[in-house]
Every structure is written in structure tokens, then in C-alpha cells.
Amino acid sequence: MPVTLAKLTSKNQLTLPKRVVEELDYPSHFEVTVLKGTLILWPGRIVSLERQAEAAGIPPKVLRRAVHLVEAEKAAKLKPGS
């Protein structure tokens, strides 16, 4: 596939050319990173907490509890006076 341009809107949204999306089989999400000043994106997927736990060999309820604790800690740091 030849190199083609993608448009960045004023709202920082990237519009990908139709033929690029077709070539990738119409992904709904992309993983994005910047490496040495180069934008890299590839089709990504959303994985459920249960699948993440399974892949890590952790019971799902343990992972859910850990996520809850991390979120609570973040919220406490955002409170004024904390």
C-alpha cells in the first residue's frame, strides 16, 4: 500500500483513509504510542477484566478488588487538602 496522508482535525482527531481501515479489517480501536518522534498505531482491542485476570492467572474478583483500590487511591489524591 502506498504512503498516504491522514488528516488531524482541530479537535485532535485523526481521520484515517478508507483504504487503510479496509486493509486492517475495520478495527474499532487502535493502540497508540510515540517512539523517537514517530507516531505508531496498530489495531487494538478492548479486553475484559476477566480475560486479563485469566491471562495473568489471577482470580477475577482479586483483580477487580485491586482495580477498585487503585481507583480509590487516585480519587483520594485528587481531593482538595489531600
C-alpha positions, 0 to 999 in steps of 0.5 A: 500500500502506498504512503498516504496522508491522514488528516488531524482535525482541530479537535485532535482527531485523526481521520484515517483513509478508507483504504487503510481501515479496509486493509486492517479489517475495520478495527474499532480501536487502535493502540497508540504510542510515540517512539523517537518522534514517530507516531505508531498505531496498530489495531487494538482491542478492548479486553475484559477484566476477566480475560486479563485476570485469566491471562495473568492467572489471577482470580477475577474478583482479586483483580477487580478488588485491586482495580477498585483500590487503585481507583480509590487511591487516585480519587483520594489524591485528587481531593482538595487538602489531600 
